Amino acid sequence: MLYFLFGAAILLLSILFRLAAVFRLSIPLLYALVVPTLFSGWYYSHQALAEGIWYAMLAVALLSWVYSLVRKIAALVEQRRYEKAKEEILIQRVLEASRNGGGTVRVDDLQD
C-alpha cells in the first residue's frame, strides 16, 4: 500500500512538472516546493521576501508568455504582408498581360 501511494505521488509530481515545463513554470514550482520544505526557518522568518521572490518568478514567466505572444503575432503580420505583396505583384502582372493583348502570366517566382 505504501508503494502504491509513493508511486502515485511520483506520478502526480511528474505530471505537475511536465505541465509546469510546458507553461514555463518549472523554476517557480520548484521554488514553491523546496523553499517552504527545506528552508522553512528562513521562509517563515522572511515570509514577505520569500513570497516576493516567488511572485517575481511568476512575473518573469508571464513576461515570457507575453513576449512569445507578441513574436507570434508579429510573425503572422509579417506573413500576411508578404502574401499581400505577392498578391499585388500578381495583380500587376495580370493587368500588364491584359494591356499587352493577353498571353501568359509568369507566377513561378511567386511560389514559396
N, C-alpha and C positions, 0 to 999 in steps of 0.2 A: 504494500500500500504506500509506503514511504517512497519507494522508487517511482511509482506511478505519479505521485504528487510532484516529486522532483523533476520528472520528465515533462510533466505538463507545465511546470514553471519555466523550464528551459525553453520549451516550445513557444510559450507566450512571450518570453523575452526575445526570442529570435524573431517572431513576427513583429513585435514592437520596434526592435532595432531596424528591421527591414523597412517598415513604414517610415521610421524616422529618417533613414538614409534617402528614401525617395523624396521626402519633403525637406531635406537638408536640415534636419533637426537632431542629428546624431550627437553632436557635442553638447547642446543644451540638455538632451535627455540623459546623457552620461553624467553631466554635472548634477542634474536633479537627483540622480540615483546615488552617486558616490559621495557628494559633499555632506548631505544630512546623515548619511550612514557612517562613513569613515571619519569625518571631521565634525562630529556632532557638537563637541565642545566649542569649537570655533564658530560653527554655524549658528548656534543659539546665542552666543555672546556677541556676534556681529551679524545678526539676522537681517538688518536693513541693507548692509553691504552685500551679503550673500545673495539676497533676493535681487538687489540692483544689478549684480553681475549676471544673474540668470536672465533678467529682463533685457539687459544689453545683448546677450547672446540671441535671444528671441528677436530682438530688433534687427540685428545683423542678418539673421535668416530671412526676415521679412523684406529687408532691403535687397537681398539676393533674389527673392521672388520677383520683386518689382523690376529689378534690373533685367532679369530674364524675360519678363513680360514685355518690357519696352523694346528689348532687342528683337523679340519675335515679331512684334507689331511693326518695327522698322523694316525688318526683312520682308514682311508681307507687303508693305507700302512700296518698297523698292522693286519687288517682283511685279507689282501692279503697274508701276511706272514703266518698267521695261517692256511689259506686254502692251501697254498703251502706245509706247514709241514704235514697237513693231507694227501695231495696227495702223498707226499714222503713215508709216512707210509703205505699207501695203495699199492703203487708200490712195496715196500719192502715185504709186506705180500703176494702179488700175486707171486712175484719171489720165495719166500720161499716155498709157496704152490706148485709151479710148480717143484721145486727141490725135494720136498718130494713126488712126484708122484701124484699131483693133490689134490683133496679134496676141502674143503670149506675154504673160506677166511672170517675171522671174521671182520665185519665192524660196529657192533653195538656201539662200543666205539668211533667211528669216527663221529657219528651223533651229531648235535648240540642240 
